[in-house]
Amino acid sequence: MTAFRIAGFSGLVPRLSKQLLGNNQAQVATNCILTSGDLRPRNGPLLVFAPVIENDVVSMFRMEKDGNEKWLAWDKDVDVARSPVAGNTERRFYYTGDGEPRASDYETATAGAGRYPSGCYVLGVTQPITAPTVMPSGGMGSTLTRSYVYTFITQWGEESAPSPASAVTTGKVDDIWTLSSLDTAPPNSGTVSAAVKGTPSAGYVQVTLDTVFGLRLGETITFAAVAGMTDLNATFTLVSVDSAATKAVILLSTTQTYTSGGTWTRVARHNTSSMTKRIYRTLTTSSGTEYHYIATVAAITTTYDDTTSDEDAALGEVLPSTGWLMPPSDMKGIIIMANGIACGFFGNEICFSEPFKPYAWPTAYRQTYDQDIVAIGVTGTTLVGMTKGNPFTITGVEPATMGGGMEKLGVAWPCMAKRGVASFAFGVGYPAPQGMVIIGASSDIVTKDLFTQKEWVELHPDTFIAASADNRYYSGYSVDDSSLMFVIDKNEAASFIKVNQRITAIWADPWTGKLYVAMDRKIYQWEGDVGTKLSYEWKSKKFITAPPVNYGAAKIDADFDMSEEETGAAQTSYDTAIAANQALVTAGTLNDGLADPSLGEYEIGGDEMEMIPPLIIDTLQFQLWADGMLKFTKQVTNNRAFRLPAGYKADNVEVVLSGNVKVTGMVLAETMDGLKGA
């Protein structure tokens, strides 16, 4: 008597043909959770925020302060790193990918209404460019020599690299040493006095500014109130900056001629509010000649009279910020290592900050690789670099010695998608042409038992957008005009599962462990809606029998009862959707069908209204396929055995379960009595 039982439900193994799968493995596994061995539906996504954004959400970040939650959203690939400094009560964070590297905090980023972040600063502190002029006078004592430098200090306590040193000056020990020509804070705006089209070549415009102090190649500024060449009244990235001539070049093709006027404003401002300057002077001690701190003055101050004795100067801090430059304007991929070192990359170079000082990026700490870098990730004190060829690792606890820890892996596993990189406790994962790579204590293609290269390529790994949660790899991917999700579990029997939801962004909150996705310009907590269950589909392997048989009976063990929590959550989801839709109707903002101002934003006849979730979770459908043909369909409502149709025999059968209730097992047999022995 032929019978078979399915228990310990598992996921997809695309590399195996459907008849060679294990008895509990699947041809189709969509919207289901299988990690416990049961077949369970996934919870629906929970809407948490609808940002003010015109395009799809590509990157997102959650901020929280004093119990208040705010969401930042971008329509471009942005990497965000929270400050590693202890006591970060301002909730400072740093990000790359939205122009030059930037910094902000809770108050600055969430000021006002509208799209967040609403405000930011350029990351790092511009160093002074003018050496101080020193003039000693009035003393009668012994002769000595001194040199001076000064730095800028932001309201956050961030210190710039020092100015050029003054000339070594001879004076008396009791002189008044007058310093002048000290730079004031770098400006965040200024005026335009000229603009020449086609300079230095066609497609460019050269703009003359009142000053270019603090402006760099690759930074973004906004021009306004320009007469004549009105095409210039927009935001541009600086292609070049000429400090001597106070000119900047932008990319702009125009036939217009500049006539007069104009202003410029930085998009990412210098953090100049309450900025000060620290003044240092040389002092020779048993440690050698070093710059010691002697005074703090307002950033607006351009002169200072130094009367500090050498004894008091010896008590001052030794200049700490030599080499503390701003990060390159085209740096991206910012991330924080476990030892408080911020990392980023541009071209084929890795940049490291001073530990716990993500505003200070000495060029001496940079490491060059022999291939262009696509992405970086971090696991513990190891940085993993993913490239267009061989990946590499850099391990260390001090940025000054990181170079000695660089190791190039001996295999070419190119990274196909920067947004497909995810960091785990055991390593960093990313999509390569051969499969999903994990670089950690050991490195391997972890999907080699799930996919051949042919099946892997069909997932379009160059479109992956991924995050890790609970040490699982969650990724969205695009095929033709559609988009899906999948989950790879390295350690569980669930292995590979698909989810039929179109996402444009995914982010795992490192402080709560929750996973968030973006769909239709809204942000959702992944599986956050306990009251809404997605409808799953699970299709078994193709079971082969010889000789052909007729399976005449089946039994499914399932849980058809909703828990008290599920019942309450379902009612809440239902009520919330009804209330949200009623609010849209009342406000007259349905944006339905062709009347919507952005044609194509919704399907014809569609609108912004929320789908009404069901109040009852009790759907389970069973299908039996034999010889590739559908033989039987039943809506199952209890755990009792049921009969299957007679009149045929087949040497292969497949079973499909779809619904939203938990299934713990299933058995098929030729007779009802045969179910008992299966």
C-alpha positions as CSV (number, residue, x, y, z in Angstrom):
1,M,0.0,0.0,0.0
2,T,1.6,3.3,-1.2
3,A,1.6,6.3,1.0
4,F,3.8,9.3,1.9
5,R,4.0,11.9,4.6
6,I,5.3,15.4,4.5
7,A,6.6,16.9,7.8
8,G,9.3,19.4,8.6
9,F,8.4,21.6,5.6
10,S,11.4,23.1,3.9
11,G,12.1,25.6,1.2
12,L,13.4,25.7,-2.4
13,V,16.5,24.0,-3.8
14,P,16.4,25.3,-7.3
15,R,19.5,23.4,-8.5
16,L,17.6,20.0,-8.0
17,S,15.0,18.7,-10.5
18,K,11.6,18.4,-9.0
19,Q,11.7,14.7,-8.6
20,L,15.1,14.7,-6.9
21,L,14.0,17.0,-4.1
22,G,13.8,15.7,-0.6
23,N,10.3,14.7,0.6
24,N,9.9,17.9,2.5
25,Q,11.5,20.3,0.0
26,A,9.5,22.5,-2.3
27,Q,9.2,23.5,-5.9
28,V,7.3,26.6,-4.8
29,A,7.6,28.3,-1.4
30,T,6.1,31.8,-1.4
31,N,5.1,34.0,1.5
32,C,5.7,31.3,4.0
33,I,7.8,30.8,7.2
34,L,9.4,27.3,7.4
35,T,12.1,27.7,10.0
36,S,10.3,25.6,12.7
37,G,9.4,22.9,10.2
38,D,5.8,24.0,10.2
39,L,4.2,25.7,7.1
40,R,3.2,29.1,8.4
41,P,2.1,32.4,6.7
42,R,4.1,35.5,7.0
43,N,2.5,38.5,8.8
44,G,1.7,41.4,6.5
45,P,3.8,44.5,6.5
46,L,2.9,47.2,9.0
47,L,2.8,50.8,7.7
48,V,5.0,53.0,9.9
49,F,5.6,56.1,7.9
50,A,4.8,57.8,4.6
51,P,7.6,60.2,3.8
52,V,7.2,63.3,1.6
53,I,9.1,62.0,-1.4
54,E,8.3,62.2,-5.1
55,N,10.1,59.1,-6.3
56,D,10.6,55.6,-4.8
57,V,12.3,55.3,-1.5
58,V,15.7,53.9,-2.1
59,S,17.3,54.4,1.3
60,M,15.9,55.0,4.8
61,F,17.0,55.5,8.4
62,R,15.0,55.6,11.6
63,M,15.8,58.2,14.3
64,E,14.5,58.2,17.9
65,K,14.9,60.7,20.7
66,D,13.0,61.0,23.9
67,G,10.4,58.5,22.7
68,N,9.9,60.4,19.4
69,E,10.5,58.6,16.2
70,K,11.3,60.2,12.8
71,W,12.2,58.6,9.5
72,L,14.7,59.8,7.0
73,A,14.2,58.8,3.4
74,W,16.2,59.3,0.1
75,D,15.5,58.4,-3.5
76,K,19.1,57.5,-4.0
77,D,21.6,55.0,-2.6
78,V,22.6,56.4,0.7
79,D,24.7,54.8,3.5
80,V,24.1,56.0,7.1
81,A,26.2,55.4,10.1
82,R,25.3,56.5,13.6
83,S,27.9,58.3,15.7
84,P,30.1,55.8,17.7
85,V,30.8,58.4,20.4
86,A,29.5,57.5,23.8
87,G,26.7,59.7,25.2
88,N,25.4,60.6,21.7
89,T,22.4,62.4,23.1
90,E,22.1,64.6,20.0
91,R,21.7,61.4,17.9
92,R,24.3,62.5,15.5
93,F,24.8,60.5,12.3
94,Y,26.9,60.5,9.2
95,Y,25.9,59.6,5.6
96,T,27.3,59.3,2.1
97,G,25.7,59.0,-1.3
98,D,23.6,62.2,-1.2
99,G,26.3,64.5,-2.5
100,E,29.4,65.1,-0.5
101,P,29.7,63.2,2.8
102,R,27.4,64.8,5.4
103,A,26.6,64.9,9.1
104,S,23.5,65.8,11.0
105,D,21.7,65.2,14.2
106,Y,18.1,64.7,15.3
107,E,17.2,68.3,15.7
108,T,18.9,69.5,12.5
109,A,17.6,66.6,10.4
110,T,14.0,66.8,11.5
111,A,13.4,70.5,11.8
112,G,10.2,71.7,10.2
113,A,7.7,69.7,8.2
114,G,8.4,67.9,4.9
115,R,11.0,65.5,3.7
116,Y,13.7,64.5,6.2
117,P,16.6,65.0,6.5
118,S,15.7,68.7,6.3
119,G,19.1,69.9,7.3
120,C,22.7,68.8,7.4
121,Y,26.3,69.8,7.6
122,V,29.3,68.8,5.4
123,L,31.2,66.0,7.2
124,G,34.5,67.2,8.6
125,V,35.9,70.6,9.5
126,T,37.6,72.8,6.9
127,Q,41.1,73.7,8.0
128,P,42.2,77.4,8.0
129,I,44.2,78.3,4.9
130,T,46.0,81.4,6.1
131,A,49.1,81.2,8.2
132,P,49.0,83.6,11.2
133,T,51.2,86.7,11.0
134,V,53.2,87.1,14.3
135,M,54.6,90.4,15.6
136,P,56.3,90.4,19.1
137,S,56.8,93.7,20.9
138,G,57.4,95.4,24.3
139,G,59.6,92.8,26.1
140,M,62.9,93.1,27.8
141,G,63.7,89.5,28.6
142,S,65.7,86.7,27.0
143,T,65.4,86.0,23.3
144,L,63.5,82.9,21.9
145,T,61.7,81.8,18.8
146,R,58.1,80.6,18.3
147,S,55.7,79.5,15.6
148,Y,51.9,79.5,15.8
149,V,49.0,77.6,14.3
150,Y,45.3,77.6,14.9
151,T,42.3,75.3,14.3
152,F,38.6,75.6,14.0
153,I,36.3,74.0,16.6
154,T,32.6,73.3,15.8
155,Q,29.8,73.4,18.4
156,W,30.1,69.6,18.4
157,G,33.7,69.8,19.6
158,E,35.1,68.7,16.3
159,E,38.5,70.1,15.5
160,S,40.0,70.8,12.1
161,A,43.5,70.2,10.9
162,P,45.8,73.1,11.8
163,S,46.4,76.2,9.7
164,P,49.7,76.6,7.9
165,A,52.3,77.4,10.5
166,S,53.4,81.0,10.9
167,A,57.0,81.9,10.1
168,V,59.4,81.0,12.9
169,T,59.6,84.4,14.7
170,T,62.3,85.7,17.2
171,G,61.2,87.8,20.1
172,K,61.5,88.3,23.9
173,V,60.2,85.9,26.4
174,D,58.0,88.7,27.9
175,D,56.9,90.2,24.6
176,I,53.3,90.6,23.7
177,W,53.1,88.3,20.7
178,T,50.4,89.7,18.4
179,L,48.8,87.3,16.0
180,S,46.9,88.6,13.0
181,S,45.5,87.4,9.6
182,L,43.5,84.6,11.3
183,D,40.8,83.2,9.0
184,T,37.2,83.6,10.1
185,A,34.8,80.6,9.7
186,P,34.3,79.3,6.2
187,P,31.2,80.8,4.6
188,N,28.1,79.0,3.7
189,S,26.9,81.5,1.1
190,G,28.2,84.3,-1.0
191,T,27.7,86.3,-4.2
192,V,28.3,85.7,-8.0
193,S,30.0,88.4,-10.1
194,A,30.4,86.6,-13.4
195,A,29.5,83.4,-15.3
196,V,31.0,82.4,-18.7
197,K,29.4,79.7,-20.8
198,G,31.5,77.2,-22.7
199,T,34.5,77.6,-20.3
200,P,36.8,75.7,-20.0
201,S,35.0,73.8,-22.8
202,A,31.6,73.2,-24.3
203,G,29.0,72.0,-21.8
204,Y,30.6,73.8,-18.9
205,V,30.1,77.2,-17.2
206,Q,32.8,79.0,-15.2
207,V,31.4,81.0,-12.3
208,T,33.3,83.8,-10.5
209,L,32.4,83.9,-6.7
210,D,33.3,86.3,-4.0
211,T,35.2,83.5,-2.2
212,V,35.8,79.8,-2.6
213,F,37.1,79.3,0.9
214,G,35.8,75.9,2.1
215,L,34.5,74.9,-1.3
216,R,35.8,71.7,-2.9
217,L,35.5,69.7,-6.1
218,G,32.5,67.4,-5.8
219,E,30.5,69.6,-3.4
220,T,27.0,70.9,-4.2
221,I,25.9,74.5,-4.2
222,T,22.7,76.3,-5.2
223,F,22.7,79.4,-7.3
224,A,19.9,81.9,-7.2
225,A,18.9,85.4,-8.5
226,V,21.3,85.2,-11.5
227,A,20.2,87.5,-14.3
228,G,20.6,86.7,-17.9
229,M,21.9,83.2,-17.5
230,T,18.8,82.0,-15.6
231,D,19.7,78.3,-16.4
232,L,22.3,78.8,-13.6
233,N,19.6,79.2,-11.0
234,A,19.6,75.6,-9.8
235,T,21.7,73.2,-7.7
236,F,25.0,71.9,-9.2
237,T,28.0,69.8,-8.3
238,L,31.3,71.6,-8.5
239,V,33.5,70.1,-11.2
240,S,36.6,72.2,-10.3
241,V,37.5,75.0,-7.9
242,D,40.3,77.6,-8.5
243,S,41.2,79.1,-5.2
244,A,43.6,81.8,-6.6
245,A,41.0,83.1,-9.1
246,T,37.9,82.4,-6.9
247,K,36.3,80.6,-9.7
248,A,34.3,77.3,-9.9
249,V,33.3,75.2,-12.8
250,I,29.9,73.4,-13.2
251,L,28.5,71.1,-15.8
252,L,25.8,73.1,-17.7
253,S,25.0,73.5,-21.4
254,T,23.3,76.9,-22.0
255,T,22.9,79.4,-24.8
256,Q,22.2,82.2,-22.3
257,T,24.6,85.0,-21.3
258,Y,25.2,86.2,-17.8
259,T,24.3,89.9,-17.2
260,S,24.4,90.5,-13.5
261,G,23.8,89.4,-9.9
262,G,23.5,86.1,-8.3
263,T,24.1,84.3,-5.0
264,W,25.4,80.9,-4.1
265,T,24.6,78.7,-1.1
266,R,26.0,75.5,0.1
267,V,23.6,72.5,0.3
268,A,25.6,70.9,3.1
269,R,26.6,73.8,5.3
270,H,29.8,74.1,7.4
271,N,28.9,73.7,11.0
272,T,29.8,77.3,11.9
273,S,27.2,78.2,14.5
274,S,29.1,79.0,17.7
275,M,32.4,78.0,16.0
276,T,35.6,78.9,17.8
277,K,39.3,78.8,17.1
278,R,42.0,77.2,19.2
279,I,45.5,78.7,19.1
280,Y,48.7,76.7,19.6
281,R,52.3,77.7,19.8
282,T,55.6,75.8,19.8
283,L,57.3,74.9,23.0
284,T,60.4,72.9,23.5
285,T,60.4,70.3,26.3
286,S,62.1,67.0,27.0
287,S,59.7,65.5,24.5
288,G,60.9,67.8,21.8
289,T,59.3,70.8,20.1
290,E,55.5,70.6,19.9
291,Y,52.6,72.8,19.5
292,H,50.8,73.5,22.8
293,Y,47.3,74.9,23.3
294,I,47.2,78.5,24.7
295,A,43.8,80.0,24.0
296,T,40.3,79.7,22.5
297,V,38.8,82.7,20.6
298,A,35.6,83.3,18.7
299,A,35.7,82.2,15.0
300,I,35.1,85.8,13.9
301,T,38.2,87.0,15.7
302,T,41.1,87.8,13.4
303,T,43.8,88.9,15.9
304,Y,45.1,87.7,19.3
305,D,47.7,89.0,21.8
306,D,49.6,86.1,23.4
307,T,51.1,86.8,26.8
308,T,51.0,83.2,28.1
309,S,54.2,82.1,29.9
310,D,56.0,79.0,28.9
311,E,55.1,77.5,32.2
312,D,51.4,77.9,31.5
313,A,51.8,76.9,27.9
314,A,53.5,73.6,29.0
315,L,50.2,72.7,30.7
316,G,48.2,73.1,27.5
317,E,47.2,70.1,25.3
318,V,49.6,69.1,22.6
319,L,48.0,69.8,19.2
320,P,46.0,66.6,18.5
321,S,44.6,67.3,15.0
322,T,47.6,67.2,12.6
323,G,46.3,65.4,9.5
324,W,42.7,65.5,10.5
325,L,41.4,66.3,7.1
326,M,37.8,66.1,5.8
327,P,36.9,62.9,3.9
328,P,37.1,63.0,0.1
329,S,34.1,64.7,-1.4
330,D,33.3,61.5,-3.5
331,M,33.7,59.1,-0.6
332,K,30.8,56.6,-0.2
333,G,29.8,53.5,1.7
334,I,30.4,55.0,5.2
335,I,30.3,52.3,7.9
336,I,31.5,52.1,11.5
337,M,33.8,49.3,12.7
338,A,33.5,47.8,16.2
339,N,36.5,49.8,17.4
340,G,34.9,53.1,16.6
341,I,36.7,53.6,13.3
342,A,34.6,55.0,10.4
343,C,35.4,53.7,7.0
344,G,34.5,54.7,3.4
345,F,35.8,54.3,-0.1
346,F,36.3,56.0,-3.4
347,G,37.7,54.5,-6.6
348,N,40.2,51.9,-5.4
349,E,41.0,53.5,-2.0
350,I,39.8,52.7,1.5
351,C,39.6,55.6,4.0
352,F,39.7,55.3,7.7
353,S,38.9,57.9,10.3
354,E,40.5,58.5,13.7
355,P,38.9,56.2,16.2
356,F,35.6,57.7,17.5
357,K,36.3,60.8,15.4
358,P,34.3,60.3,12.2
359,Y,35.0,63.8,11.2
360,A,38.8,63.3,11.0
361,W,40.2,61.4,8.0
362,P,44.0,61.4,7.8
363,T,45.3,60.6,4.3
364,A,48.1,58.6,6.0
365,Y,45.4,56.0,6.9
366,R,44.2,55.3,3.4
367,Q,44.8,52.0,1.8
368,T,45.0,51.4,-2.0
369,Y,43.8,48.2,-3.7
370,D,44.6,47.0,-7.2
371,Q,41.0,46.9,-8.3
372,D,38.0,49.3,-8.1
373,I,35.9,48.9,-5.0
374,V,32.2,48.3,-5.3
375,A,31.2,48.1,-1.7
376,I,32.5,47.5,1.8
377,G,31.1,45.7,4.9
378,V,32.2,45.1,8.4
379,T,32.2,42.1,10.7
380,G,33.8,42.8,14.1
381,T,37.2,44.4,13.6
382,T,37.5,43.2,10.0
383,L,36.6,45.3,7.0
384,V,35.5,43.3,3.9
385,G,36.1,45.0,0.5
386,M,34.1,43.8,-2.4
387,T,35.4,44.7,-5.9
388,K,35.0,44.1,-9.6
389,G,37.3,41.1,-9.1
390,N,38.9,39.6,-6.0
391,P,37.5,40.6,-2.6
392,F,39.8,41.6,0.3
393,T,39.8,42.0,4.0
394,I,41.5,44.5,6.3
395,T,41.8,43.6,10.0
396,G,43.0,45.7,12.8
397,V,42.2,47.9,15.8
398,E,44.2,51.0,15.0
399,P,43.8,52.8,11.7
400,A,47.5,53.6,11.5
401,T,48.4,49.9,11.3
402,M,45.4,48.7,9.2
403,G,47.6,48.3,6.1
404,G,49.5,45.4,7.6
405,G,46.2,43.5,8.0
406,M,45.1,43.7,4.3
407,E,44.6,40.3,2.7
408,K,43.6,39.7,-0.9
409,L,41.5,36.6,-1.5
410,G,42.7,34.3,-4.2
411,V,39.4,33.9,-6.0
412,A,37.6,36.3,-8.4
413,W,34.2,36.8,-6.8
414,P,33.1,40.1,-8.2
415,C,30.4,42.0,-6.4
416,M,27.4,42.5,-8.7
417,A,25.3,44.9,-6.6
418,K,26.5,47.3,-3.9
419,R,23.0,47.4,-2.4
420,G,23.0,43.6,-2.2
421,V,25.7,43.6,0.5
422,A,24.6,42.6,4.1
423,S,26.7,42.1,7.2
424,F,26.2,39.1,9.5
425,A,27.7,38.1,12.9
426,F,29.7,35.5,11.0
427,G,30.7,37.6,7.9
428,V,29.7,39.8,5.1
429,G,27.5,38.5,2.3
430,Y,27.0,39.7,-1.3
431,P,25.9,38.5,-4.7
432,A,28.6,37.4,-7.1
433,P,28.1,35.8,-10.5
434,Q,28.7,32.3,-9.0
435,G,26.2,32.7,-6.1
436,M,26.0,34.4,-2.7
437,V,29.4,34.8,-1.2
438,I,30.1,35.0,2.6
439,I,33.5,36.5,3.6
440,G,34.3,35.7,7.2
441,A,36.4,33.4,9.3
442,S,36.1,31.2,6.2
443,S,34.9,32.3,2.7
444,D,32.7,30.4,0.4
445,I,29.8,30.4,-2.0
446,V,27.0,29.6,0.5
447,T,24.3,29.0,-2.1
448,K,26.2,26.4,-4.1
449,D,24.0,23.6,-2.7
450,L,20.9,25.6,-3.6
451,F,21.6,27.0,-7.0
452,T,23.6,26.2,-10.1
453,Q,25.0,29.3,-11.7
454,K,22.2,29.2,-14.3
455,E,19.4,29.4,-11.6
456,W,21.3,32.0,-9.7
457,V,21.6,34.3,-12.8
458,E,17.9,34.0,-13.3
459,L,17.4,35.9,-10.1
460,H,19.2,38.9,-11.6
461,P,21.7,39.3,-8.8
462,D,22.8,42.7,-10.2
463,T,19.4,44.1,-9.0
464,F,19.7,42.8,-5.4
465,I,18.8,45.1,-2.5
466,A,19.5,43.3,0.8
467,A,19.7,43.4,4.5
468,S,20.4,40.9,7.2
469,A,18.1,40.2,10.2
470,D,18.3,37.2,12.5
471,N,21.3,36.1,10.5
472,R,19.1,35.6,7.4
473,Y,19.6,37.3,4.1
474,Y,16.6,39.2,2.9
475,S,16.7,40.6,-0.6
476,G,14.6,42.2,-3.2
477,Y,15.3,41.6,-6.9
478,S,13.8,42.7,-10.2
479,V,12.9,40.5,-13.2
480,D,11.6,42.3,-16.3
481,D,9.0,44.7,-15.0
482,S,8.3,42.8,-11.8
483,S,10.0,42.8,-8.4
484,L,10.0,40.0,-5.8
485,M,11.7,39.2,-2.5
486,F,13.5,36.1,-1.2
487,V,15.0,34.9,2.0
488,I,18.1,32.8,2.3
489,D,18.7,31.1,5.7
490,K,22.3,29.7,5.9
491,N,21.6,27.6,9.0
492,E,17.9,26.5,8.9
493,A,16.1,23.9,6.8
494,A,14.1,26.8,5.3
495,S,17.0,27.6,2.9
496,F,15.3,29.6,0.2
497,I,11.9,31.2,0.1
498,K,10.2,33.8,-2.2
499,V,7.9,36.6,-1.2
500,N,5.6,38.2,-3.7
501,Q,6.0,41.8,-2.6
502,R,7.6,44.6,-4.6
503,I,10.1,46.5,-2.5
504,T,12.3,49.5,-3.4
505,A,14.4,49.6,-0.2
506,I,15.2,47.4,2.8
507,W,16.9,48.2,6.0
508,A,17.6,46.4,9.3
509,D,17.5,48.6,12.4
510,P,20.7,47.6,14.3
511,W,19.3,48.9,17.6
512,T,15.9,47.1,17.6
513,G,16.6,44.2,15.2
514,K,13.5,45.0,13.3
515,L,13.5,44.8,9.5
516,Y,11.9,47.6,7.4
517,V,11.0,47.7,3.7
518,A,9.8,50.5,1.4
519,M,6.9,49.9,-1.0
520,D,4.9,52.5,-3.0
521,R,6.8,55.4,-1.4
522,K,5.9,54.2,2.1
523,I,7.9,52.6,4.9
524,Y,6.7,49.3,6.5
525,Q,7.9,47.2,9.3
526,W,8.5,43.8,7.8
527,E,6.0,41.3,9.2
528,G,4.9,43.9,11.7
529,D,1.1,43.5,11.2
530,V,0.2,40.4,13.3
531,G,-3.4,40.8,12.4
532,T,-2.8,40.4,8.6
533,K,-1.5,37.1,7.2
534,L,-0.1,36.9,3.7
535,S,-1.5,34.0,1.6
536,Y,1.3,31.4,1.1
537,E,1.8,28.8,-1.6
538,W,3.8,25.7,-1.1
539,K,4.2,23.1,-3.8
540,S,5.8,19.7,-3.0
541,K,8.4,17.7,-4.9
542,K,7.2,15.4,-7.7
543,F,6.6,12.1,-5.9
544,I,7.4,9.1,-8.2
545,T,5.7,5.7,-7.7
546,A,6.2,2.5,-9.6
547,P,3.8,1.0,-10.6
548,P,1.2,3.8,-11.1
549,V,-1.3,4.2,-8.2
550,N,-4.4,6.1,-7.3
551,Y,-4.1,8.1,-4.1
552,G,-7.5,8.0,-2.6
553,A,-7.2,9.7,0.7
554,A,-5.5,12.6,2.4
555,K,-5.2,14.3,5.8
556,I,-3.8,17.7,6.7
557,D,-2.8,18.6,10.2
558,A,-3.4,22.3,10.6
559,D,-4.3,24.9,13.2
560,F,-7.5,26.6,12.2
561,D,-8.0,28.6,15.5
562,M,-6.9,32.2,15.8
563,S,-5.1,33.1,19.0
564,E,-6.4,35.9,21.1
565,E,-3.5,38.1,20.0
566,E,-4.2,37.4,16.3
567,T,-7.9,38.1,16.8
568,G,-7.2,41.5,18.4
569,A,-4.5,42.4,15.9
570,A,-6.8,41.5,13.0
571,Q,-9.5,43.8,14.4
572,T,-6.9,46.6,14.9
573,S,-5.6,46.2,11.3
574,Y,-9.2,46.2,10.0
575,D,-10.2,49.3,12.0
576,T,-6.9,51.2,11.1
577,A,-7.5,50.6,7.3
578,I,-11.1,51.7,7.6
579,A,-10.1,54.9,9.4
580,A,-7.2,55.7,7.0
581,N,-9.5,55.3,4.0
582,Q,-12.2,57.4,5.6
583,A,-9.6,60.2,6.3
584,L,-8.7,60.2,2.6
585,V,-12.3,60.4,1.5
586,T,-12.9,63.3,4.0
587,A,-9.8,65.1,2.8
588,G,-10.6,64.6,-0.8
589,T,-7.1,63.2,-1.5
590,L,-7.9,59.9,-3.0
591,N,-5.8,60.6,-6.2
592,D,-7.9,58.0,-8.0
593,G,-7.5,56.8,-11.5
594,L,-6.7,59.1,-14.4
595,A,-7.5,62.2,-12.3
596,D,-4.3,61.8,-10.4
597,P,-1.8,64.6,-11.2
598,S,1.0,62.1,-11.9
599,L,-0.3,59.8,-14.6
600,G,0.9,56.3,-14.0
601,E,1.4,56.8,-10.3
602,Y,-1.5,54.4,-9.7
603,E,-3.0,51.8,-11.9
604,I,-6.1,53.0,-13.9
605,G,-9.0,52.8,-11.5
606,G,-6.7,52.6,-8.5
607,D,-6.1,55.0,-5.7
608,E,-4.3,55.6,-2.4
609,M,-6.9,53.7,-0.3
610,E,-5.6,50.9,1.9
611,M,-6.6,47.3,1.3
612,I,-9.1,46.1,3.9
613,P,-7.5,43.1,5.7
614,P,-9.7,40.1,6.6
615,L,-11.0,39.7,10.1
616,I,-10.7,35.9,10.0
617,I,-7.6,33.8,9.2
618,D,-8.9,30.4,8.2
619,T,-8.0,29.8,4.5
620,L,-6.4,26.5,3.4
621,Q,-6.7,25.1,-0.1
622,F,-5.4,21.7,-1.1
623,Q,-4.6,20.7,-4.7
624,L,-3.5,17.3,-6.1
625,W,-1.7,17.1,-9.4
626,A,-1.0,13.9,-11.2
627,D,0.9,13.5,-14.5
628,G,1.1,17.3,-14.6
629,M,-2.7,17.7,-14.5
630,L,-4.9,19.1,-11.8
631,K,-7.0,16.3,-10.4
632,F,-8.6,17.7,-7.3
633,T,-9.1,20.9,-5.3
634,K,-10.5,21.2,-1.8
635,Q,-11.0,24.0,0.7
636,V,-9.9,22.4,3.9
637,T,-11.6,23.6,7.1
638,N,-10.6,21.0,9.7
639,N,-8.2,18.2,10.5
640,R,-10.4,15.3,9.4
641,A,-9.2,13.0,6.6
642,F,-10.9,13.4,3.2
643,R,-11.2,11.3,0.1
644,L,-9.6,11.9,-3.2
645,P,-11.1,11.1,-6.6
646,A,-10.8,7.7,-8.2
647,G,-10.8,6.7,-11.9
648,Y,-7.1,7.2,-12.7
649,K,-3.7,5.9,-11.8
650,A,-0.5,7.9,-12.1
651,D,3.2,7.3,-11.4
652,N,3.8,10.9,-10.3
653,V,1.9,13.3,-8.1
654,E,2.5,16.8,-6.6
655,V,0.6,18.6,-3.8
656,V,0.0,22.3,-3.5
657,L,-1.0,24.0,-0.3
658,S,-2.1,27.6,-0.3
659,G,-3.7,29.7,2.5
660,N,-2.9,31.5,5.7
661,V,-3.2,28.9,8.5
662,K,-0.4,26.9,10.1
663,V,0.1,23.4,8.7
664,T,2.2,20.9,10.7
665,G,2.0,17.9,8.4
666,M,0.2,16.1,5.6
667,V,-0.2,12.5,4.5
668,L,-1.5,10.9,1.3
669,A,-2.4,7.2,0.9
670,E,-4.3,4.9,-1.5
671,T,-7.0,4.3,1.1
672,M,-8.3,5.9,4.3
673,D,-6.9,3.0,6.3
674,G,-3.5,3.6,4.6
675,L,-3.3,7.0,6.2
676,K,-2.8,5.4,9.6
677,G,0.3,3.6,8.6
678,A,2.0,6.4,6.7
